[in-house]
Amino acid sequence: MENYFLLIGIDGGATKVSGWSLVVEGENTFSFGELHAEKLYNEIGGYIENFTPVNITEQLAEFQNSDIQLTAEEIQHGKTYIEATAQVIEQIIAKSSVKKVLIGIGMPGLKTEDILGIAVMANGPRMIYYCRDLENRLAGSEIQFVSPIAGLGSDASYCGIGEEYAKDGQFRNVMNSYYLGGGTGVADALKLDGSLVQLDNIKDWFAKTWEMKSEEDYPLEKYASAKGIQSVYSDLSGISLNDLNSNGIYLQQIKDKAIQGEKPALETYKKITYYLALLLYERISTVNAGWQNLFSFVNPNKPKLSGKHPYLGKVFDSIVIGQRLGDLFRSSKGDEIVWKPFFNHLSEMIMESDVLNKRVKKHYCPDGKFSEDLLQISNLREAPAIGAGIDAYLAWKNK
């Protein structure tokens, strides 16, 4: 296959786009190739440094009414996203002798009905003609598409596909698992009864993390994503996000400050460990016993979730933490700032639950404490990129 065309997976985030070549290792097994490129959006001319997205409630209303009104700033800012993606693709192909390509792209946000654009974007501009504009930008170059870009996938969905089909994926060889990835935004993926579950197909009983909000009236994304955690610290310390970024103060540095006893940093991780535990308890209880109304919703008009679904009674074989949130947990194993408080909260929530039966409690907390063996850290730092390429390949193969 490598001699015929180059398989590329693209992960478009809120701050940068990255791409990888992929290798087909065998039936339903893939790995990362050697070719990689990435581009920050703010390196592209026309980038709006202080871009403010349209209010999310307004975006959702326009989407539901099929009346999306892009602002001039969204159009300008969106062009930088397209240009960055085009440059990443060109850089990868320039490193290869193969000019034929098959490209899969994962992007955050709700997609247009034809899945060729982005209709709702919490942390960036809406780009309703994303695929068309990208193909137009690449037209006339040496690049030859094996097949047109089939559409944009969810970066969250692609995390699940990556964990399922990548050689080092954590969804392989388990029946039931939940994935939570935290980068600039947050990604959920679910595997039940041995199959990946499309979250859009179960939205009547299962909510995505970004849709839910805490009792503090903040989206849960604030407590589960790397950028969100940084913003919690910004709020508590009074240091702007721009200054934190300029000084290289990210999750690990905030944790170092907490270890040194700095109050805003300690309070940051106190909030984070509690809400992450509550989020995972919600996932555990929702799959096993149905939605329990633990959280309200960012969209006040979201229909009430059902307490019934086909998987009632199931327990997870594993819970997977990925992306930068996974890096945080990997570096925190056994510590007093992240690891122990998180497990203590989750253990207490499960053991004191009035909806989980004794069998379920024993599964998760065999000795009264949550089994650390059930928590797996993803090995796929770029899970959405490999998932995007795999999805494009499987779609092409099955045409």
C-alpha positions as CSV (number, residue, x, y, z in Angstrom):
1,M,0.0,0.0,0.0
2,E,2.8,2.4,0.9
3,N,4.1,2.2,-2.7
4,Y,0.7,3.1,-4.0
5,F,-0.3,6.0,-1.8
6,L,0.6,7.8,1.4
7,L,-1.9,7.5,4.2
8,I,-2.1,10.7,6.3
9,G,-4.0,11.3,9.5
10,I,-4.7,15.0,10.5
11,D,-5.6,16.2,14.0
12,G,-6.9,19.7,14.0
13,G,-7.0,21.2,17.4
14,A,-7.8,24.7,18.7
15,T,-4.3,26.0,18.6
16,K,-2.5,23.8,16.1
17,V,-2.9,21.2,13.4
18,S,-0.6,18.1,13.3
19,G,-0.3,15.3,10.8
20,W,1.3,11.9,10.6
21,S,1.9,9.3,8.0
22,L,0.4,5.9,9.0
23,V,1.5,2.3,8.3
24,V,-0.9,-0.5,7.7
25,E,0.6,-3.4,9.7
26,G,-2.0,-6.0,9.1
27,E,-5.7,-6.7,9.3
28,N,-7.1,-3.9,11.5
29,T,-3.7,-3.0,12.9
30,F,-2.0,0.3,12.3
31,S,0.9,2.3,13.6
32,F,2.5,5.7,13.1
33,G,4.9,6.2,10.2
34,E,8.0,8.3,10.2
35,L,6.6,11.4,8.6
36,H,5.2,14.1,10.8
37,A,4.5,17.8,10.6
38,E,2.6,20.4,12.6
39,K,1.7,24.0,12.4
40,L,0.5,26.6,14.9
41,Y,-2.4,28.6,13.6
42,N,-0.9,31.8,15.0
43,E,2.1,31.3,12.6
44,I,-0.3,31.9,9.7
45,G,-0.9,35.5,8.4
46,G,-4.3,36.8,9.2
47,Y,-4.6,34.9,12.5
48,I,-6.7,36.9,15.0
49,E,-4.8,36.7,18.3
50,N,-7.7,37.6,20.5
51,F,-10.4,35.8,18.5
52,T,-13.6,35.3,20.5
53,P,-16.0,32.6,19.3
54,V,-19.7,33.4,18.8
55,N,-21.6,32.5,22.0
56,I,-22.1,28.8,22.1
57,T,-25.9,29.0,22.8
58,E,-26.2,31.3,19.7
59,Q,-24.1,28.8,17.6
60,L,-26.3,25.9,18.6
61,A,-29.5,27.8,17.9
62,E,-28.3,28.8,14.4
63,F,-27.3,25.2,13.7
64,Q,-30.6,23.8,14.8
65,N,-32.4,26.4,12.7
66,S,-30.1,25.7,9.6
67,D,-29.3,29.4,9.6
68,I,-25.5,29.7,10.3
69,Q,-24.4,33.3,10.0
70,L,-20.6,33.5,9.9
71,T,-19.0,36.7,11.1
72,A,-16.3,38.4,9.2
73,E,-13.8,37.5,11.9
74,E,-14.8,33.8,11.7
75,I,-14.2,33.8,8.0
76,Q,-10.8,35.5,8.3
77,H,-9.8,33.3,11.3
78,G,-11.0,30.2,9.6
79,K,-8.8,30.7,6.6
80,T,-5.7,30.4,8.9
81,Y,-7.0,27.0,10.0
82,I,-7.3,25.9,6.4
83,E,-3.9,27.2,5.5
84,A,-2.2,25.6,8.4
85,T,-3.7,22.2,7.5
86,A,-2.7,22.6,3.8
87,Q,0.9,23.4,4.9
88,V,1.1,20.3,7.2
89,I,-0.1,18.1,4.3
90,E,2.4,19.6,1.9
91,Q,5.2,19.3,4.4
92,I,4.5,15.6,4.9
93,I,4.3,14.9,1.2
94,A,7.5,16.8,0.5
95,K,9.3,14.3,2.8
96,S,8.0,11.4,0.7
97,S,8.5,10.3,-2.9
98,V,4.8,9.4,-3.1
99,K,2.5,12.1,-4.3
100,K,-0.8,10.1,-4.2
101,V,-2.5,10.5,-0.8
102,L,-5.4,9.4,1.2
103,I,-6.3,11.9,4.0
104,G,-8.4,11.6,7.1
105,I,-9.1,14.7,9.2
106,G,-10.4,15.0,12.8
107,M,-11.6,18.3,14.0
108,P,-13.5,19.4,17.2
109,G,-17.0,20.9,17.0
110,L,-20.3,19.8,15.6
111,K,-20.2,19.0,11.9
112,T,-22.5,20.3,9.2
113,E,-25.1,17.8,7.9
114,D,-22.8,16.8,5.0
115,I,-19.9,16.4,7.5
116,L,-17.7,18.5,5.2
117,G,-17.6,21.5,7.5
118,I,-17.9,22.7,11.1
119,A,-21.2,24.2,12.3
120,V,-20.5,24.7,16.0
121,M,-17.1,25.3,17.5
122,A,-16.6,26.1,21.2
123,N,-12.9,27.2,20.9
124,G,-12.6,28.6,17.4
125,P,-14.2,29.7,14.2
126,R,-17.0,27.9,12.5
127,M,-15.9,26.7,9.1
128,I,-18.9,25.3,7.2
129,Y,-17.0,24.7,3.9
130,Y,-13.8,23.2,5.5
131,C,-13.2,20.3,3.1
132,R,-14.1,22.3,0.0
133,D,-11.8,25.1,1.0
134,L,-8.9,22.8,1.8
135,E,-9.2,20.9,-1.5
136,N,-9.4,24.2,-3.4
137,R,-6.3,25.4,-1.5
138,L,-4.4,22.2,-2.5
139,A,-5.6,22.2,-6.1
140,G,-2.9,22.7,-8.7
141,S,-0.2,21.2,-6.5
142,E,1.6,17.9,-7.1
143,I,-0.8,16.2,-4.7
144,Q,-3.1,13.6,-6.1
145,F,-6.0,12.4,-4.0
146,V,-6.7,8.7,-4.1
147,S,-10.2,9.6,-3.0
148,P,-11.7,13.0,-2.1
149,I,-11.8,13.9,1.6
150,A,-14.9,12.0,2.7
151,G,-15.6,14.4,5.6
152,L,-14.5,15.6,9.0
153,G,-14.6,13.2,11.9
154,S,-14.8,14.0,15.5
155,D,-11.5,14.2,17.2
156,A,-13.2,12.4,20.1
157,S,-14.5,9.6,17.9
158,Y,-11.0,9.3,16.3
159,C,-9.4,8.9,19.7
160,G,-11.7,5.8,20.1
161,I,-10.8,4.5,16.7
162,G,-7.1,5.0,17.4
163,E,-7.3,3.1,20.7
164,E,-9.2,0.3,19.0
165,Y,-7.1,-0.2,15.8
166,A,-3.6,1.1,16.7
167,K,-1.0,-1.5,17.7
168,D,-0.6,0.1,21.1
169,G,-4.3,1.1,21.6
170,Q,-5.9,0.6,25.0
171,F,-9.3,-0.5,23.6
172,R,-7.8,-3.6,22.0
173,N,-8.9,-6.8,23.7
174,V,-11.4,-5.3,26.1
175,M,-15.2,-5.5,25.8
176,N,-16.3,-2.3,27.7
177,S,-14.2,0.8,28.2
178,Y,-14.4,4.6,28.4
179,Y,-11.8,7.0,27.1
180,L,-11.3,10.6,28.3
181,G,-8.7,12.6,26.5
182,G,-7.7,16.1,27.6
183,G,-5.8,18.5,25.3
184,T,-6.9,22.0,24.2
185,G,-10.4,20.6,24.4
186,V,-11.8,17.3,25.7
187,A,-12.6,14.0,23.9
188,D,-14.9,11.1,24.9
189,A,-14.9,7.7,23.4
190,L,-16.9,4.6,24.4
191,K,-16.6,0.9,23.7
192,L,-19.4,-1.4,24.8
193,D,-20.1,-5.0,24.1
194,G,-16.9,-5.2,22.1
195,S,-17.8,-2.4,19.6
196,L,-17.0,1.3,19.4
197,V,-20.2,3.3,20.1
198,Q,-20.9,6.5,18.1
199,L,-21.8,9.0,20.8
200,D,-24.1,10.9,18.4
201,N,-26.2,7.7,18.3
202,I,-26.7,7.5,22.1
203,K,-27.2,11.2,22.8
204,D,-30.6,10.5,24.3
205,W,-28.9,8.8,27.3
206,F,-25.2,9.7,27.2
207,A,-23.8,13.3,27.2
208,K,-20.4,14.4,25.9
209,T,-18.2,16.0,28.5
210,W,-18.2,19.4,26.8
211,E,-22.0,19.5,27.0
212,M,-22.1,19.2,30.8
213,K,-21.4,21.8,33.4
214,S,-20.5,21.8,37.1
215,E,-22.3,23.2,40.1
216,E,-19.9,26.1,39.7
217,D,-21.6,26.8,36.3
218,Y,-18.5,26.0,34.3
219,P,-18.4,23.4,31.4
220,L,-16.7,20.2,32.6
221,E,-14.2,20.8,29.8
222,K,-12.6,23.3,32.1
223,Y,-11.7,20.5,34.5
224,A,-10.8,17.8,32.0
225,S,-8.8,19.6,29.3
226,A,-5.2,20.9,29.6
227,K,-6.2,24.4,28.5
228,G,-9.2,24.3,30.9
229,I,-7.0,23.3,33.9
230,Q,-4.6,26.1,33.0
231,S,-7.6,28.5,33.0
232,V,-8.7,27.3,36.5
233,Y,-5.2,28.2,37.7
234,S,-5.4,31.5,35.9
235,D,-8.7,32.4,37.6
236,L,-7.4,31.5,41.1
237,S,-3.9,33.0,40.7
238,G,-5.0,36.2,38.8
239,I,-2.3,35.5,36.2
240,S,-3.6,35.8,32.6
241,L,-3.5,32.8,30.3
242,N,-1.2,34.8,27.9
243,D,1.3,35.3,30.8
244,L,1.1,31.7,31.8
245,N,1.8,30.6,28.2
246,S,4.6,33.1,27.8
247,N,6.2,31.8,31.0
248,G,5.7,28.2,30.1
249,I,3.4,27.4,33.0
250,Y,1.3,24.4,32.0
251,L,-0.1,21.4,33.9
252,Q,3.2,20.1,35.2
253,Q,4.5,23.5,36.3
254,I,1.2,24.2,38.1
255,K,1.6,20.8,39.8
256,D,5.2,21.7,40.8
257,K,3.8,24.9,42.4
258,A,1.2,22.8,44.3
259,I,4.0,20.5,45.6
260,Q,5.8,23.6,46.8
261,G,2.6,24.6,48.7
262,E,1.4,27.5,46.5
263,K,-2.3,28.0,47.4
264,P,-3.8,28.8,44.0
265,A,-2.0,25.7,42.5
266,L,-3.2,23.5,45.4
267,E,-6.8,24.8,45.0
268,T,-6.6,24.2,41.2
269,Y,-5.8,20.5,41.7
270,K,-8.3,20.2,44.5
271,K,-11.0,21.2,42.1
272,I,-9.6,19.2,39.2
273,T,-9.4,15.9,41.1
274,Y,-12.9,16.2,42.5
275,Y,-14.6,17.1,39.2
276,L,-12.6,14.4,37.2
277,A,-13.7,11.8,39.8
278,L,-17.3,13.0,39.6
279,L,-17.2,12.9,35.8
280,L,-15.9,9.3,35.8
281,Y,-18.4,8.3,38.5
282,E,-21.1,9.8,36.2
283,R,-19.8,7.6,33.3
284,I,-19.7,4.5,35.5
285,S,-23.2,5.1,37.0
286,T,-24.8,6.1,33.6
287,V,-23.6,3.0,31.8
288,N,-24.6,0.7,34.7
289,A,-27.8,2.3,36.0
290,G,-28.8,5.1,33.6
291,W,-28.5,8.9,33.7
292,Q,-28.6,10.2,37.3
293,N,-28.8,14.0,36.7
294,L,-25.4,14.7,38.3
295,F,-24.7,17.6,35.9
296,S,-26.7,20.3,34.2
297,F,-26.0,21.3,30.5
298,V,-24.2,24.1,28.7
299,N,-27.2,24.2,26.4
300,P,-30.3,24.9,28.6
301,N,-32.5,23.6,25.8
302,K,-30.9,20.2,25.6
303,P,-33.6,17.5,26.0
304,K,-33.6,15.6,29.3
305,L,-31.6,12.4,29.1
306,S,-33.2,9.0,29.4
307,G,-32.4,6.7,32.3
308,K,-32.9,3.7,30.1
309,H,-30.6,2.3,27.5
310,P,-29.6,-1.2,26.0
311,Y,-26.4,-1.5,28.1
312,L,-27.8,-1.2,31.6
313,G,-25.9,-3.4,34.1
314,K,-22.5,-3.1,32.3
315,V,-19.3,-2.3,34.0
316,F,-16.1,-1.0,32.5
317,D,-13.1,-3.3,32.0
318,S,-10.9,-0.2,31.9
319,I,-11.1,3.6,31.9
320,V,-8.5,5.2,29.6
321,I,-7.0,8.6,30.2
322,G,-5.3,10.2,27.2
323,Q,-3.6,13.2,25.6
324,R,-2.1,15.8,27.9
325,L,-4.4,14.7,30.7
326,G,-2.9,11.3,30.3
327,D,0.6,12.8,30.5
328,L,-0.4,14.5,33.8
329,F,-1.7,11.2,35.3
330,R,1.4,9.3,34.1
331,S,3.7,11.8,35.8
332,S,1.5,11.9,39.0
333,K,1.3,8.2,39.8
334,G,1.2,7.7,43.5
335,D,1.5,11.4,44.4
336,E,-0.5,13.5,46.9
337,I,-1.5,16.3,44.5
338,V,-3.4,14.4,41.7
339,W,-3.3,10.7,42.0
340,K,-4.3,10.0,45.6
341,P,-7.0,12.7,45.9
342,F,-8.5,11.6,42.6
343,F,-8.7,8.0,43.6
344,N,-10.0,8.9,47.1
345,H,-12.8,10.9,45.6
346,L,-13.7,8.2,43.0
347,S,-13.6,5.4,45.6
348,E,-15.8,7.4,48.0
349,M,-18.4,8.2,45.3
350,I,-18.6,4.6,44.2
351,M,-18.7,3.1,47.7
352,E,-21.4,5.6,48.9
353,S,-23.5,5.3,45.7
354,D,-27.1,4.5,46.1
355,V,-27.5,3.4,42.5
356,L,-24.6,0.9,42.1
357,N,-25.2,-2.5,43.7
358,K,-22.7,-4.5,45.7
359,R,-21.4,-6.5,42.7
360,V,-20.6,-3.3,40.8
361,K,-19.0,-1.7,43.8
362,K,-16.8,-4.8,44.3
363,H,-15.8,-4.8,40.6
364,Y,-14.5,-1.2,40.9
365,C,-13.4,-1.2,44.5
366,P,-12.5,-4.8,45.5
367,D,-11.0,-3.7,48.8
368,G,-13.1,-0.5,49.3
369,K,-10.7,1.5,47.1
370,F,-10.9,2.0,43.3
371,S,-8.7,-0.5,41.6
372,E,-5.8,1.4,40.0
373,D,-5.4,-1.5,37.5
374,L,-8.7,-0.3,35.9
375,L,-7.2,3.0,35.1
376,Q,-5.1,2.9,31.9
377,I,-3.0,5.7,30.5
378,S,-3.1,5.9,26.7
379,N,0.1,5.2,24.8
380,L,-1.2,7.2,21.8
381,R,-0.2,10.8,22.4
382,E,-1.6,11.6,18.9
383,A,-4.7,9.3,19.1
384,P,-7.0,11.6,17.0
385,A,-4.4,11.7,14.1
386,I,-4.0,8.0,13.9
387,G,-7.8,7.5,14.2
388,A,-8.4,10.0,11.4
389,G,-6.1,8.1,9.0
390,I,-7.5,4.7,10.0
391,D,-11.1,5.9,9.4
392,A,-10.2,7.2,6.0
393,Y,-8.4,4.0,5.1
394,L,-11.3,1.7,6.3
395,A,-13.8,3.9,4.4
396,W,-11.7,3.7,1.2
397,K,-11.1,0.0,1.6
398,N,-14.8,-0.8,2.1
399,K,-16.1,1.4,-0.8
